[in-house]
Amino acid sequence: MKTQSNLYLFLIALISAMGGLLFGYDWVVIGGAKLFYEQYFGIAGQPVLQGWAMSSALIGCLLGALTAGKLSDRFGRKPILILSAALFLCSSIGTGMAETFTVFNIFRLTGGFAIGIASNLSPMYIAEISPAHLRGRFVAINQLTIVLGILSSQVVNWLIAEPVPLDATNEIIRLSWNGQMGWRWMFWAMTVPSVLFFSLGFILPESPRWLASTGKPEAALHIFSKIGGEQYAKTELRTIQATSTNMDKQGGFRQLLHPSMRKVLIIGVVMAVLQQWCGINVIFNYAQEIFMAAGYGVSDVLMNIVVTGITNVIFTIISMFVVDRWGRKALALIGAFGLAVIYSFMGAAYYFHLSGIILLVIVVMAIACYAMTLATVMWVIISEIFPNHVRGVAMSVCTFALWSACFILTYTFPLLNSGLGAAGTFWLYGLICLAGGVFVWRKLPETKGKSLEELEKELIK
């Protein structure tokens, strides 16, 4: 019975985590297509338009993150997850069909809106259905699907793009198959997982904790029973009801202003910002510039991007096995201080003009450190530290902070790279990681092995 329950839990967690898969694919596909669509739309050499193309989806992410919590608190987690799948499908088709730069960005905004919803709801949904002793591992499934989405995007880009001669001019690239059609197929490939996620979304059960918080205890008891058996279901429902407060059961953003919420809200927002300002997404989004600055040609760049994607997947899998053993705080400390050290070496490599394999190894080390620690831990922490009745809107605030930080990071990298150089830029990211490590050491509580209701009693005072 326990084996069947764990299998059922794993399957529904995997389906809901397909939002993470599409999030990862849509987020990174633009990096491989960048060289080609820039030539097609004639924006190469225009940093402002290049930055807008890379960061326009982030505006959609902000809107999606801000609305996902309120929508899911009102209508449930399941229908909003299905909505995100439909938006991913529209984005993949529309972006690939775009004939103008404006239309391209409209559909990038649509995809960003879907990312904002999925990044909010997928980890929250998994946290709400998972038993305490498995919650870290199961929420980490969402991070695993994100990096699998990133890797699949990198592999698809590499397979689709035809070899580009080292001496190819911008005009040759623009008129090539890559410049006319190749980048379109990179976006269209996302239609396959989008359709799959949309179809499987209808068989997901609703979150039992959402059902219990909205006056449907019988439905919640039924789903909890399928997850862990009748005794587990009764215990969970009793605990949820015991931790109900006199606050507005529908939650709402105004509930986050209550003094008891200040501590966890600060922790959630800071961890979300740290996950972005640690700088790893720059490596994914601007991989072309980073590796070309190290002396690699276009074809080698695409291959190196695949290497970084494989590293990302391997160390995310490792994080799934240690997050419930080592704990959230230990991994966050390793990630923040570890990246600070690695960025000091990366900055030195650029400063002393070291290129080729040396820089590739340093980049792989940074991605490995991030994937095993901050990438997974942040989603686990923000999905478990908030009370049931405000979890949706609280995670909206955290993911809004995350995408705001990501927008700033993505948009400012070309400016920082131009003003400080690659060395100065990565040294700056290292200082941010150092400050983040100090915050984790002083403020972050350990949450492993505790139920969501136990954490509510401990943290909300």
C-alpha positions as CSV (number, residue, x, y, z in Angstrom):
1,M,0.0,0.0,0.0
2,K,2.8,2.4,0.9
3,T,4.6,1.6,-2.4
4,Q,1.4,2.3,-4.3
5,S,0.9,5.5,-2.4
6,N,4.4,6.7,-3.1
7,L,4.1,5.8,-6.8
8,Y,0.8,7.8,-7.0
9,L,2.4,10.7,-5.2
10,F,5.4,10.6,-7.6
11,L,3.2,10.5,-10.7
12,I,1.1,13.5,-9.7
13,A,4.2,15.4,-8.6
14,L,5.9,14.6,-12.0
15,I,2.8,15.8,-14.0
16,S,2.6,19.0,-12.0
17,A,6.4,19.5,-12.4
18,M,5.9,19.5,-16.2
19,G,5.3,23.2,-15.6
20,G,8.9,23.3,-14.6
21,L,10.0,21.4,-17.7
22,L,8.3,24.0,-19.9
23,F,9.6,26.8,-17.7
24,G,13.2,25.6,-18.2
25,Y,12.8,25.1,-22.0
26,D,11.1,28.4,-22.7
27,W,13.6,30.2,-20.4
28,V,16.7,29.0,-22.2
29,V,15.7,28.3,-25.8
30,I,16.2,32.0,-26.5
31,G,19.9,31.7,-25.7
32,G,20.5,29.2,-28.5
33,A,18.3,31.1,-31.0
34,K,19.8,34.5,-30.1
35,L,22.5,34.7,-32.7
36,F,20.0,33.9,-35.5
37,Y,16.9,35.8,-34.6
38,E,19.0,38.9,-34.0
39,Q,20.2,38.8,-37.6
40,Y,16.7,38.1,-38.9
41,F,15.2,41.1,-37.1
42,G,18.2,43.3,-37.6
43,I,18.9,44.1,-34.0
44,A,22.5,42.8,-33.8
45,G,24.8,45.5,-32.4
46,Q,21.9,47.3,-30.7
47,P,22.3,46.5,-27.0
48,V,19.0,48.1,-25.9
49,L,16.9,45.9,-28.4
50,Q,19.1,42.9,-27.6
51,G,18.4,43.3,-23.9
52,W,14.7,43.8,-24.5
53,A,14.5,40.6,-26.6
54,M,16.2,38.6,-23.8
55,S,14.3,40.2,-21.0
56,S,10.8,40.9,-22.4
57,A,9.6,37.5,-21.2
58,L,10.5,38.6,-17.7
59,I,7.7,41.2,-17.8
60,G,5.3,38.4,-18.5
61,C,6.9,36.4,-15.6
62,L,6.3,39.3,-13.2
63,L,2.6,39.5,-14.2
64,G,2.1,35.7,-14.1
65,A,3.8,35.5,-10.7
66,L,1.7,38.3,-9.3
67,T,-1.6,36.9,-10.4
68,A,-1.0,33.2,-10.0
69,G,-1.3,33.2,-6.2
70,K,-4.6,35.1,-6.1
71,L,-6.1,33.0,-9.0
72,S,-5.0,29.7,-7.5
73,D,-6.4,30.7,-4.0
74,R,-9.7,31.5,-5.6
75,F,-10.1,28.8,-8.3
76,G,-7.7,26.1,-7.1
77,R,-4.2,25.0,-8.1
78,K,-5.3,22.5,-10.8
79,P,-7.1,24.8,-13.3
80,I,-4.4,27.5,-13.2
81,L,-1.7,24.9,-13.9
82,I,-3.8,23.8,-16.9
83,L,-4.0,27.5,-18.0
84,S,-0.2,27.8,-17.9
85,A,0.1,24.8,-20.2
86,A,-2.3,26.5,-22.7
87,L,-0.2,29.7,-22.6
88,F,3.0,27.8,-23.2
89,L,1.5,26.2,-26.3
90,C,0.4,29.6,-27.6
91,S,3.8,31.1,-27.0
92,S,5.7,28.3,-28.7
93,I,3.6,28.5,-31.9
94,G,3.4,32.3,-32.0
95,T,7.1,33.0,-31.3
96,G,8.2,30.7,-34.1
97,M,5.7,32.2,-36.5
98,A,6.7,35.9,-35.8
99,E,7.6,38.0,-38.8
100,T,8.2,41.2,-36.9
101,F,10.2,42.0,-33.7
102,T,7.0,43.4,-32.0
103,V,5.1,40.1,-32.6
104,F,8.1,38.1,-31.4
105,N,8.1,40.0,-28.1
106,I,4.3,39.8,-27.7
107,F,4.6,36.0,-27.7
108,R,7.7,36.1,-25.5
109,L,5.6,38.0,-23.0
110,T,2.9,35.3,-23.3
111,G,5.5,32.6,-22.6
112,G,6.8,34.7,-19.7
113,F,3.3,34.9,-18.2
114,A,3.1,31.1,-18.3
115,I,6.5,30.8,-16.7
116,G,5.4,33.1,-13.9
117,I,2.4,30.9,-13.2
118,A,4.3,27.6,-13.4
119,S,7.2,28.8,-11.3
120,N,4.7,29.8,-8.6
121,L,2.3,26.9,-8.7
122,S,4.3,23.7,-9.5
123,P,6.5,23.7,-6.4
124,M,3.6,25.0,-4.2
125,Y,1.3,22.2,-5.4
126,I,3.9,19.5,-4.8
127,A,4.7,20.9,-1.3
128,E,1.0,20.7,-0.4
129,I,0.6,17.1,-1.5
130,S,3.8,15.7,0.0
131,P,4.4,14.1,3.4
132,A,6.9,16.0,5.5
133,H,9.8,13.5,5.3
134,L,9.6,13.4,1.5
135,R,8.7,17.1,0.8
136,G,12.2,18.3,0.0
137,R,12.8,15.4,-2.4
138,F,9.5,15.8,-4.1
139,V,9.6,19.6,-4.5
140,A,13.1,19.0,-5.9
141,I,11.4,17.1,-8.8
142,N,10.2,20.5,-10.0
143,Q,13.8,21.7,-10.1
144,L,14.9,18.5,-11.8
145,T,12.3,19.1,-14.6
146,I,13.4,22.7,-14.9
147,V,17.0,21.6,-15.6
148,L,15.8,18.8,-17.9
149,G,13.8,21.5,-19.8
150,I,17.0,23.6,-19.9
151,L,19.0,20.6,-21.1
152,S,16.4,19.6,-23.7
153,S,16.4,23.1,-25.0
154,Q,20.1,23.2,-25.3
155,V,20.2,19.8,-27.1
156,V,17.4,20.8,-29.4
157,N,19.2,24.0,-30.3
158,W,22.4,22.2,-30.9
159,L,20.7,19.6,-33.1
160,I,18.6,22.0,-35.1
161,A,21.3,24.6,-35.8
162,E,23.4,23.8,-38.9
163,P,27.2,24.3,-38.5
164,V,28.3,28.0,-38.8
165,P,31.7,28.7,-40.4
166,L,34.0,30.7,-38.1
167,D,34.4,33.4,-40.8
168,A,30.6,33.7,-41.4
169,T,29.5,37.4,-41.6
170,N,26.2,38.7,-40.1
171,E,24.7,38.7,-43.6
172,I,25.6,35.1,-44.3
173,I,24.1,34.1,-41.0
174,R,20.9,36.1,-41.7
175,L,20.4,34.5,-45.1
176,S,21.2,31.0,-43.9
177,W,18.7,28.3,-43.0
178,N,19.5,29.0,-39.3
179,G,18.8,32.7,-39.8
180,Q,15.5,32.2,-41.6
181,M,14.0,29.0,-40.2
182,G,16.3,27.3,-37.7
183,W,15.5,29.6,-34.8
184,R,11.8,29.1,-35.4
185,W,12.0,25.3,-35.0
186,M,13.8,25.9,-31.7
187,F,10.6,27.5,-30.4
188,W,8.2,25.2,-32.2
189,A,9.8,22.1,-30.5
190,M,8.1,23.2,-27.3
191,T,4.7,22.4,-28.6
192,V,5.2,18.7,-27.9
193,P,5.6,19.0,-24.1
194,S,3.1,21.8,-23.9
195,V,0.3,19.5,-25.4
196,L,1.4,16.7,-23.1
197,F,1.2,18.9,-20.0
198,F,-2.1,20.3,-21.0
199,S,-3.6,16.8,-21.5
200,L,-2.2,15.3,-18.3
201,G,-3.2,18.3,-16.3
202,F,-6.8,17.2,-16.3
203,I,-6.1,14.0,-14.4
204,L,-4.3,15.8,-11.5
205,P,-6.2,15.9,-8.2
206,E,-6.8,19.2,-6.6
207,S,-4.5,20.2,-3.7
208,P,-6.0,18.7,-0.6
209,R,-4.7,21.6,1.6
210,W,-6.4,24.1,-0.7
211,L,-9.6,22.0,-0.5
212,A,-9.4,21.9,3.3
213,S,-8.8,25.6,3.5
214,T,-11.8,26.4,1.4
215,G,-14.3,24.3,3.4
216,K,-14.1,21.0,1.5
217,P,-12.7,18.6,4.2
218,E,-14.4,15.4,2.7
219,A,-12.7,16.0,-0.7
220,A,-9.4,16.7,1.0
221,L,-9.7,13.6,3.1
222,H,-10.3,11.5,0.0
223,I,-7.1,12.8,-1.7
224,F,-5.0,12.5,1.4
225,S,-6.2,8.9,1.7
226,K,-4.9,8.1,-1.9
227,I,-1.6,9.7,-1.0
228,G,-0.9,8.1,2.3
229,G,-3.8,5.9,3.5
230,E,-6.8,6.5,5.8
231,Q,-4.8,7.1,9.1
232,Y,-2.4,9.5,7.4
233,A,-5.4,11.4,5.9
234,K,-7.2,11.8,9.2
235,T,-4.0,13.0,10.9
236,E,-3.2,15.5,8.2
237,L,-6.7,16.9,8.1
238,R,-6.9,17.2,11.9
239,T,-3.5,19.0,11.9
240,I,-4.7,21.5,9.2
241,Q,-7.9,22.2,11.1
242,A,-5.9,22.7,14.4
243,T,-3.7,25.3,12.9
244,S,-6.5,27.3,11.3
245,T,-6.4,30.9,12.6
246,N,-9.0,33.6,13.0
247,M,-7.6,35.4,10.0
248,D,-9.4,35.7,6.7
249,K,-9.5,32.1,5.4
250,Q,-9.2,33.3,1.8
251,G,-5.9,34.9,2.6
252,G,-5.1,37.9,0.4
253,F,-2.2,40.3,0.0
254,R,-3.3,42.3,3.0
255,Q,-2.7,39.3,5.2
256,L,1.0,39.5,4.4
257,L,1.1,42.8,6.2
258,H,0.4,41.1,9.5
259,P,3.4,41.5,11.9
260,S,3.5,37.7,12.3
261,M,4.3,37.3,8.6
262,R,7.2,39.7,8.5
263,K,10.0,37.2,9.3
264,V,9.0,34.5,6.8
265,L,8.2,37.0,4.1
266,I,11.7,38.6,4.4
267,I,13.3,35.1,4.3
268,G,11.3,34.1,1.2
269,V,12.0,37.3,-0.7
270,V,15.7,37.4,0.1
271,M,16.1,33.8,-0.9
272,A,14.3,34.4,-4.2
273,V,16.4,37.4,-5.0
274,L,19.6,35.6,-4.0
275,Q,18.9,32.7,-6.3
276,Q,18.8,35.2,-9.2
277,W,21.5,37.7,-8.2
278,C,24.0,34.9,-7.6
279,G,24.4,35.3,-11.4
280,I,24.0,31.8,-12.8
281,N,21.2,32.7,-15.2
282,V,23.6,35.1,-16.9
283,I,25.7,32.1,-17.9
284,F,22.6,30.4,-19.4
285,N,21.1,33.5,-21.1
286,Y,24.4,35.0,-22.4
287,A,26.3,31.7,-22.9
288,Q,27.1,32.8,-26.5
289,E,29.0,36.0,-25.3
290,I,30.7,34.2,-22.4
291,F,32.1,31.4,-24.4
292,M,33.0,33.5,-27.4
293,A,34.9,35.8,-25.1
294,A,36.8,32.7,-24.1
295,G,37.8,32.0,-27.7
296,Y,35.2,29.5,-28.8
297,G,33.5,29.5,-32.2
298,V,29.7,29.3,-32.7
299,S,29.4,25.5,-33.1
300,D,31.7,24.9,-30.1
301,V,29.6,27.3,-28.1
302,L,26.5,25.3,-28.7
303,M,28.3,22.1,-27.7
304,N,29.7,23.7,-24.5
305,I,26.1,24.9,-23.6
306,V,25.0,21.2,-23.8
307,V,27.9,20.3,-21.4
308,T,26.7,22.9,-18.9
309,G,23.2,21.5,-19.2
310,I,24.3,18.0,-18.5
311,T,26.2,19.2,-15.4
312,N,23.0,21.0,-14.3
313,V,20.9,17.8,-14.5
314,I,23.5,15.6,-12.7
315,F,23.9,17.9,-9.7
316,T,20.2,18.6,-9.5
317,I,19.7,14.8,-9.1
318,I,22.3,14.8,-6.4
319,S,20.5,17.6,-4.6
320,M,17.3,15.5,-4.5
321,F,19.1,12.9,-2.4
322,V,20.7,15.3,0.0
323,V,18.1,18.1,0.6
324,D,16.2,16.0,3.2
325,R,19.4,14.6,4.7
326,W,21.7,17.6,4.9
327,G,19.0,20.2,5.3
328,R,18.0,23.4,3.5
329,K,20.3,25.7,5.5
330,A,23.5,23.7,5.0
331,L,22.9,23.5,1.3
332,A,22.2,27.2,1.0
333,L,25.4,28.0,2.9
334,I,27.4,25.8,0.6
335,G,25.9,27.4,-2.4
336,A,26.3,31.0,-1.4
337,F,29.9,30.8,-0.1
338,G,30.9,28.2,-2.8
339,L,29.8,30.5,-5.6
340,A,31.6,33.4,-4.1
341,V,34.8,31.5,-4.3
342,I,34.2,30.2,-7.8
343,Y,33.4,33.6,-9.1
344,S,36.7,35.0,-7.7
345,F,38.4,32.4,-10.0
346,M,36.1,33.2,-12.9
347,G,36.8,36.9,-12.6
348,A,40.6,36.2,-12.4
349,A,40.4,34.0,-15.6
350,Y,38.8,36.9,-17.5
351,Y,41.2,39.4,-16.0
352,F,44.3,37.5,-17.0
353,H,42.8,36.5,-20.4
354,L,42.7,32.8,-19.7
355,S,40.5,31.1,-22.3
356,G,39.4,27.7,-23.6
357,I,39.1,24.7,-21.3
358,I,40.1,26.6,-18.2
359,L,37.1,28.9,-18.3
360,L,34.8,26.0,-19.3
361,V,35.8,24.0,-16.2
362,I,35.2,27.1,-14.0
363,V,31.7,27.6,-15.5
364,V,30.9,23.9,-15.0
365,M,32.0,24.2,-11.3
366,A,29.7,27.2,-10.8
367,I,26.7,25.4,-12.4
368,A,27.4,22.3,-10.4
369,C,27.5,24.2,-7.1
370,Y,24.3,26.2,-8.0
371,A,22.3,23.2,-9.2
372,M,23.1,21.2,-6.0
373,T,22.3,24.0,-3.6
374,L,20.5,27.3,-4.3
375,A,18.6,26.2,-7.3
376,T,16.7,23.5,-5.4
377,V,16.8,24.9,-1.9
378,M,15.1,28.2,-2.8
379,W,12.0,26.5,-4.2
380,V,11.7,24.1,-1.3
381,I,12.0,26.9,1.3
382,I,9.5,29.3,-0.2
383,S,7.0,26.4,-0.8
384,E,7.0,25.4,2.9
385,I,7.5,28.4,5.2
386,F,4.1,30.1,4.7
387,P,0.8,29.2,6.3
388,N,-1.8,27.3,4.3
389,H,-4.3,30.2,4.1
390,V,-1.8,32.7,2.5
391,R,0.6,30.3,0.7
392,G,-0.7,31.2,-2.7
393,V,-0.3,35.0,-2.4
394,A,2.9,34.7,-0.4
395,M,4.5,32.6,-3.1
396,S,3.3,35.2,-5.6
397,V,5.2,37.9,-3.8
398,C,8.3,35.7,-3.6
399,T,8.2,34.7,-7.3
400,F,7.5,38.3,-8.2
401,A,10.6,39.3,-6.3
402,L,12.5,36.5,-8.1
403,W,11.5,37.6,-11.6
404,S,12.1,41.3,-10.7
405,A,15.6,40.3,-9.7
406,C,16.0,38.2,-12.8
407,F,14.9,41.1,-15.0
408,I,17.4,43.4,-13.4
409,L,20.1,40.7,-13.7
410,T,19.4,39.9,-17.4
411,Y,18.9,43.5,-18.5
412,T,22.0,44.9,-16.7
413,F,24.5,42.2,-17.7
414,P,25.3,43.8,-21.1
415,L,25.7,47.1,-19.4
416,L,27.9,45.7,-16.5
417,N,29.9,43.7,-19.0
418,S,30.6,46.8,-21.0
419,G,31.4,49.0,-18.1
420,L,33.2,46.6,-15.6
421,G,34.3,44.0,-18.1
422,A,33.6,40.3,-17.6
423,A,36.1,40.1,-14.7
424,G,34.5,42.9,-12.7
425,T,31.0,41.7,-13.4
426,F,31.6,38.2,-12.0
427,W,33.5,39.6,-9.0
428,L,30.4,41.7,-8.3
429,Y,28.2,38.6,-8.4
430,G,30.7,37.0,-6.0
431,L,30.2,39.8,-3.5
432,I,26.5,39.4,-3.7
433,C,26.8,35.6,-3.0
434,L,29.0,36.4,0.0
435,A,26.4,38.8,1.4
436,G,23.7,36.2,0.8
437,G,25.7,33.6,2.7
438,V,25.9,35.8,5.7
439,F,22.1,36.3,5.6
440,V,21.5,32.5,5.4
441,W,23.9,31.9,8.3
442,R,22.1,34.4,10.5
443,K,18.5,34.3,9.5
444,L,17.4,31.1,7.8
445,P,15.8,28.4,10.0
446,E,16.1,24.7,9.3
447,T,12.9,23.2,8.0
448,K,13.7,19.6,7.0
449,G,11.5,16.8,8.4
450,K,8.7,19.1,9.7
451,S,5.1,19.2,8.4
452,L,3.8,22.5,6.9
453,E,1.6,22.9,10.0
454,E,4.5,22.4,12.4
455,L,6.5,25.1,10.5
456,E,3.5,27.4,10.7
457,K,3.4,27.0,14.5
458,E,7.2,27.7,14.8
459,L,7.6,30.5,12.3
460,I,4.4,32.5,12.5
461,K,4.4,34.2,15.9
